[in-house]
Amino acid sequence: MHSSSTMEQVANAPGTLAEEVNGAGTTQEEETTAAKEAAETSKRKSDEPVEPETSGRGKRRRGAGGKKLRPGERYIPPPQKRNPGVSFCQEHFSETSYYFEAGLRKVRPYYFDFKTYCKGRWIGKSLLEVFKSEFRAESVEYYQRAAKEGRIRLNDTPVEDLSVVLRNNDLMRNTVHRHEPPVVGKPLKVLVDDGEVLVVDKPASIPVHPCGRFRHNTVIFILGKEQGISELHTVHRLDRLTSGVLLFARTLEMSKKLDQLVRDRQLEKEYVCRVEGEFPESELICEEPILVVSFKIGLCRVDPKGKECRTGLPEA
């Protein structure tokens, strides 16, 4: 259940590679050869004129370890190092601003780059196949149009043909103009903040952290933008439509302690639900199939075509 509010998170957080070979997809033999070539090149450097870097066929590419690209081969830069300890900060909070209307908190539209490294299960598949199976919030036509407009990039190069096959270490980027859904305009009330633990009274309609169509209209971003509170560690979550007490850890040490308490079932959560009519006092088992109506807004319903589901409510 423990999760740190670290930087991307695609459609959620940027995906990570499941398969890597020496970090950049090269073998030990290739690395040794590259090192020898680099040493020889260094000796000749003062005797040869400097030529501009090109991406032509058979030319060397800076950062490719001195390895020649075969005809038609696509250059893939090595993955950037990421610090998992870096949280959302002022740079992210200042992407846009809020305004309030009719009791709702609204976010002014803004441009945003969704980016992720190629996951292991995507290697060998085309961009179009991945969009159809993994990013279903938008239609195939949307991604085809975005590619023609130059908004989809692979390793920072615009991609017009979505039939390109993905390889290890590919970095995918999609630039969008985000329009976040509104949430309730109630301010977030901090109940406890002792330097190690932060407790917040979360209103309904607000997600805990960036997910799906929500980024700035989340508890993490509202606290950062309006109260200057950042670098929080999520101990547990409450659904977007659920209101109640929300607990964060201020430090990594406290986060580990609370996470262990959750795993050991030493922390309890109690939910209060308002129902219509007389709720049964005996144990209740609900076994109805659940169907996702819209991935875009996270809407589900009971439907015979849905996945099997079983929910048990203990005796009162």
Summary of the structure (lengths in Angstrom):
residues: 316
radius of gyration: 24.7
end to end distance: 26.5
largest distance: 90.3
contacts: 780
relative contact order: 0.13
helix: 21%
strand: 23%
